[in-house]
Amino acid sequence: MTSISHYDQEEFAGKLGLSDHLESDEEKTAPSPWGIARLIRREVRRHGLATRRELRKTIEPFLIAAGYKGDANKAIQSVAGRMVDVGELADLKVENQRGYSAMPSRWIKLSETDAVLLGTTATETHRFASYHPNQFLRRFRPSEDITNDLARIGVGEQSFDDWLGQPEWKSLVNPLQEFDTLSDLFDWHLNKLDQEGSPLFVSETKVLAVSHQPGKFFGSERKPERSRWTSPSNLNDGIYLAAQPGQNEHHWIPTLLRIEGSGGRSIPLNCRNDPVATYNLRNWLLVALGAKTGRPEQLDADHGASEIQCTFPIPTQIGRVLNLLGEPTGKWQQYAVLDSRVAADLLAGAFPMLRIHRQI
C-alpha cells in the first residue's frame, strides 16, 4: 500500500530546497535559487529540452504550494539565466520559443577543498547541500569517493582554463579584424577616435568622463555625484572612457574621449548595434585603459569576510567567473566565496590586467 506524506507549507518549501532567502529579503521571502535549480535540472534531465513556457508550467505550482506569491516566471528565468551563464544549460530557440537544453555534465576543481559540478546529471550516491542562501551550483569537496562516483556515471573533470575559454573581448571584434591582445583592440579604437572623432570644447561639452581612480566609488553617468564620473574640465589631458547624452536624461551613449588642453575629441562606441555588447565593449576598454596607464581597475578580496567586491562595471566574462566561484550577496557586484584567497588567485591568473587588492 502506498503511503502518503503530509507537509505544511513551510515543511514543503524546505523539502524542495525553496525556503532559503537572503537576510536582506526578510520582508519579502523569495524562493531559494538552490531549489529552483534542482527543479530545472530535473525537467531538462527528464525531457532533454524544455521551453521557458514548459518550465513555468511545471515549476510554478511547486512555488505556489511553497507559499511564494511573487512573479514565478521571473524567479525561474533568473536562475535559468545564471545556469546558462556558467555552462550548466544551453539557451536556444525551439519553434519560435526560447528554451534550454543540457550541456555535457562535468566537474571543475577550484582548489583542494572546493569543486563545482556542472550539468543536469544526478549522482548515484552523493547528495549535495547549499551553504549560501543565494547558491544554485552544486559545490563539493573533491574527495576520491565523489570523483569516483561521478566517473561511474560518465562525468569527467574539466580544467578551469578549458571552462574559461578564449578571452571574451575577441567576440566583440569584427571577424575581418585580428587582434592578439586587449591592448591591440584598445589601440584600434584609439586610432578610430583620432581619425573620426568629433571635436569638443572641454568647458562646454555635456560629455561625462570616468576619472582614473581605480577602487573609488564608480557611480553612474546618470548620478555622477561623488563618483568617478565627472566633467572633462576637471581632468588632465589624456584618454578616458566617457558617456554622452542620448535621447533623454536616462539615455547615455558609451564614448571614448581624448582631452587635449581646452579641447578634445570624442567618438561613440558601438558593437553590432547591440546595447549589451556595446556596454561590454566599454567595460573591456576600461580594463585595457587601466592597464595601459599603469592604474589597473581593481577587485577587492576581503579575506576576513571571504568576499570579492568589484569596484567597476565588469565585463561579462569576469562576472561569469565570479558566478562560478561564489554567490552574489545582493550588493553591487559583491560575491561570497568559500575561499577568497583561492578566488583571488584564479581571478589574477585569468585576468592579469586587473589589480587584486587583498584585505586581511
C-alpha positions in Angstrom: 0.0 0.0 0.0 1.4 3.4 -1.0 1.9 5.8 1.9 1.1 9.5 1.6 3.1 12.1 3.5 1.5 15.3 4.6 3.6 18.5 4.8 2.6 22.0 5.9 3.7 24.9 3.6 6.9 25.6 5.4 7.9 21.9 5.5 7.1 21.5 1.8 9.3 24.5 0.9 12.1 23.1 3.0 11.8 19.7 1.4 12.2 21.2 -2.1 15.0 23.5 -1.1 12.9 26.5 -1.7 12.8 28.0 1.8 16.2 29.8 2.0 16.2 33.6 1.4 18.7 36.4 1.7 18.8 38.2 5.1 18.2 41.5 3.2 15.0 40.0 1.8 13.4 39.0 5.2 10.2 41.0 4.5 9.7 39.5 1.0 10.8 36.0 1.1 11.9 34.7 -2.3 12.3 31.0 -3.3 15.9 29.8 -3.0 17.8 29.5 -6.2 19.0 26.2 -4.9 15.5 24.7 -5.0 14.6 26.3 -8.4 17.8 25.0 -9.9 17.0 21.4 -8.7 13.6 21.6 -10.4 15.1 23.0 -13.6 17.7 20.2 -13.8 15.1 17.6 -13.2 12.9 18.8 -16.0 15.8 19.2 -18.5 17.2 15.8 -17.5 13.8 14.1 -18.0 13.0 15.7 -21.4 16.4 16.7 -22.8 15.0 20.1 -23.7 12.4 22.4 -22.0 10.9 25.6 -23.3 10.5 28.5 -20.9 6.8 28.0 -21.0 7.1 24.3 -20.1 9.4 25.2 -17.2 7.0 27.7 -15.8 4.0 25.3 -16.2 5.9 22.6 -14.3 7.7 24.6 -11.6 5.2 27.4 -10.8 2.8 25.0 -8.9 5.7 24.0 -6.6 6.5 27.7 -5.9 2.8 28.4 -5.2 2.5 25.4 -2.9 5.6 26.5 -1.0 4.0 29.9 -0.3 5.7 32.1 -2.9 3.3 34.9 -4.2 5.7 36.8 -6.5 6.4 36.5 -10.2 7.2 32.8 -10.6 8.4 33.1 -14.2 10.8 35.9 -13.3 12.3 33.8 -10.4 12.6 30.8 -12.7 14.3 32.7 -15.6 16.7 34.4 -13.2 18.1 31.1 -12.0 18.0 29.6 -15.5 20.0 32.6 -16.8 22.7 32.0 -14.1 22.8 28.3 -15.1 23.3 29.3 -18.8 26.0 31.8 -17.7 28.2 29.2 -16.1 27.6 26.5 -18.7 25.0 24.2 -17.0 22.4 24.8 -19.7 22.3 25.9 -23.3 19.9 28.7 -24.2 18.3 28.0 -27.6 15.2 28.7 -29.7 12.6 25.9 -30.2 9.9 26.6 -32.8 9.9 30.4 -32.1 10.1 29.7 -28.4 13.1 30.2 -26.1 14.2 27.1 -24.2 17.0 25.2 -22.5 18.9 22.0 -23.2 21.5 20.2 -21.1 25.2 20.9 -21.5 27.6 17.9 -21.1 28.0 17.3 -17.3 31.5 17.8 -15.9 33.1 18.9 -12.7 35.7 21.7 -12.2 38.3 21.6 -9.4 38.8 25.1 -8.0 41.1 24.1 -5.1 41.9 21.0 -3.0 38.8 21.7 -0.9 36.3 23.1 -3.5 34.9 21.9 -6.8 31.7 22.5 -8.8 29.5 20.1 -10.6 28.0 21.5 -13.8 25.2 19.9 -15.8 21.9 18.2 -15.1 23.2 14.8 -14.1 22.1 13.2 -10.8 24.8 11.4 -8.8 24.2 7.9 -7.6 25.4 8.1 -4.0 26.4 11.7 -3.2 23.9 14.3 -2.1 24.7 18.0 -2.3 23.8 20.8 0.1 23.8 24.5 -0.1 26.0 26.7 2.1 24.7 30.1 1.0 21.1 31.3 0.6 21.7 32.6 -3.0 23.6 29.4 -4.1 22.4 27.4 -7.1 25.6 25.5 -8.0 26.4 22.1 -6.6 29.6 22.6 -4.7 31.6 19.8 -3.1 35.0 18.8 -1.6 36.7 16.8 -4.4 37.3 13.6 -2.5 38.1 10.3 -4.1 34.7 8.9 -3.3 32.7 11.5 -5.1 35.0 11.8 -8.1 34.8 8.0 -8.5 31.0 8.3 -8.2 31.0 10.9 -10.9 33.3 8.8 -13.1 31.0 5.8 -12.9 28.2 7.9 -14.4 30.4 9.3 -17.1 31.1 12.7 -15.6 34.7 13.8 -16.1 36.8 16.7 -14.9 37.2 19.9 -16.9 40.1 22.2 -16.2 39.3 25.8 -15.1 41.2 27.2 -18.1 39.3 25.0 -20.5 36.0 26.1 -19.0 37.1 29.8 -19.2 37.8 29.6 -22.9 39.3 32.3 -25.1 39.2 36.0 -23.9 35.7 37.2 -24.3 36.7 40.5 -25.8 37.6 38.6 -29.0 33.9 38.0 -29.6 33.4 41.8 -29.8 35.8 42.1 -32.7 34.8 42.2 -36.4 35.7 38.8 -37.9 37.8 40.5 -40.5 40.0 42.0 -37.8 42.7 40.2 -35.9 44.0 41.4 -32.6 46.4 39.4 -30.4 45.9 41.3 -27.2 43.3 43.5 -25.5 45.8 46.3 -25.9 45.6 45.9 -29.6 41.8 46.3 -29.5 42.1 49.4 -27.4 44.7 50.9 -29.8 42.4 50.3 -32.8 39.6 52.2 -31.1 42.0 54.9 -30.1 43.2 55.3 -33.8 39.5 55.5 -34.8 38.9 58.2 -32.2 41.8 60.3 -33.6 40.7 59.8 -37.2 36.9 60.1 -36.9 36.2 61.7 -33.5 34.1 64.8 -33.2 35.8 67.9 -31.8 34.6 69.3 -28.5 35.4 72.1 -26.0 36.1 70.8 -22.6 34.4 73.7 -20.8 31.2 73.4 -22.9 30.6 69.7 -23.5 27.9 67.8 -21.8 30.0 64.6 -22.0 30.9 63.0 -18.7 34.2 61.0 -18.3 35.4 58.3 -15.9 38.4 59.5 -13.9 41.5 57.3 -13.5 40.8 56.4 -9.8 40.5 52.6 -9.6 39.0 51.4 -6.4 36.9 54.6 -5.8 33.1 54.6 -5.9 32.2 54.1 -9.6 28.7 55.5 -9.6 26.8 56.2 -12.8 26.7 58.8 -15.5 23.0 59.3 -14.5 24.0 60.1 -10.9 27.6 61.3 -11.1 27.7 63.0 -7.7 30.7 61.8 -5.5 31.7 59.2 -8.1 34.3 58.6 -10.8 32.0 60.3 -13.3 33.0 63.9 -13.8 33.2 66.8 -16.3 36.2 66.7 -18.6 37.1 70.2 -17.3 38.1 68.5 -14.0 40.5 66.1 -15.7 44.0 66.2 -17.0 44.9 65.7 -20.7 44.6 62.0 -21.7 42.3 59.2 -22.8 39.1 58.4 -20.9 36.0 56.3 -21.2 33.0 58.5 -21.1 29.3 58.9 -21.9 27.5 61.4 -24.0 23.8 62.4 -23.6 21.4 60.4 -25.7 17.7 60.6 -26.5 16.7 61.6 -22.9 18.1 62.1 -19.4 18.2 58.4 -18.8 19.9 57.5 -22.1 23.7 57.8 -22.3 25.9 56.6 -25.0 29.3 54.9 -24.2 32.0 57.0 -25.6 35.8 57.2 -26.0 37.3 60.6 -25.2 40.7 62.4 -25.7 41.3 65.6 -23.7 43.9 68.0 -25.1 44.1 71.3 -23.3 40.8 73.2 -23.7 39.7 70.9 -26.5 39.4 67.3 -27.3 37.7 64.6 -29.5 35.0 62.0 -28.7 33.6 59.1 -30.6 30.6 56.9 -29.5 31.3 53.2 -29.1 29.1 50.7 -31.0 29.3 46.9 -31.2 26.9 45.4 -33.7 24.2 47.9 -32.8 23.7 45.8 -29.7 23.5 47.9 -26.5 24.5 45.0 -24.3 27.6 44.2 -26.4 28.4 47.9 -26.6 28.5 48.2 -22.8 30.5 45.1 -22.6 33.0 46.6 -25.0 33.1 49.7 -22.9 33.9 47.7 -19.8 36.7 45.8 -21.6 38.2 49.1 -22.9 38.1 50.4 -19.3 40.1 47.4 -18.2 42.5 47.9 -21.2 42.9 51.7 -20.4 43.7 50.9 -16.8 46.5 48.5 -17.8 47.8 51.0 -20.3 48.0 53.9 -17.9 49.5 51.8 -15.1 46.4 52.3 -12.9 44.6 49.0 -13.4 41.0 48.5 -12.5 40.5 46.9 -9.1 38.8 43.9 -7.4 38.8 43.8 -3.6 39.4 40.5 -1.9 38.2 40.6 1.7 39.8 37.6 3.3 38.1 38.2 6.6 34.6 38.2 5.2 35.5 35.8 2.4 34.1 38.1 -0.3 35.1 39.5 -3.6 34.0 43.1 -4.4 34.2 44.5 -8.0 34.8 48.3 -8.0 33.9 48.9 -11.6 31.4 47.6 -14.1 32.8 44.2 -15.0 32.8 42.6 -18.4 30.6 39.6 -18.8 33.4 37.0 -18.7 34.6 38.3 -15.3 31.1 38.1 -14.0 30.8 34.5 -15.3 34.0 33.5 -13.4 32.6 35.1 -10.2 29.4 33.2 -10.6 31.4 30.0 -10.8 33.5 30.9 -7.7 30.7 32.2 -5.5 27.3 33.7 -4.9 26.1 37.3 -5.2 25.4 38.8 -1.8 22.8 41.2 -3.1 25.2 44.2 -3.0 26.5 45.7 -6.3 28.9 43.2 -7.8 29.9 41.6 -4.5 30.3 37.8 -4.2 30.6 35.5 -1.2 33.2 32.8 -1.9 34.3 29.7 0.1 38.0 30.8 0.0 38.7 34.3 -1.0 42.5 33.6 -1.5 41.8 30.8 -4.0 39.2 33.0 -5.7 41.7 35.9 -5.9 44.4 33.7 -7.3 42.1 32.3 -10.0 40.9 35.8 -11.0 44.5 37.1 -11.1 45.6 34.3 -13.3 42.6 34.6 -15.7 42.7 38.5 -15.8 46.3 39.6 -15.2 45.4 43.1 -16.3 43.4 43.7 -13.1 44.7 44.6 -9.7 43.6 42.4 -6.8 43.5 44.4 -3.6 43.7 41.9 -0.8 42.3 42.8 2.6 43.3 40.6 5.5 
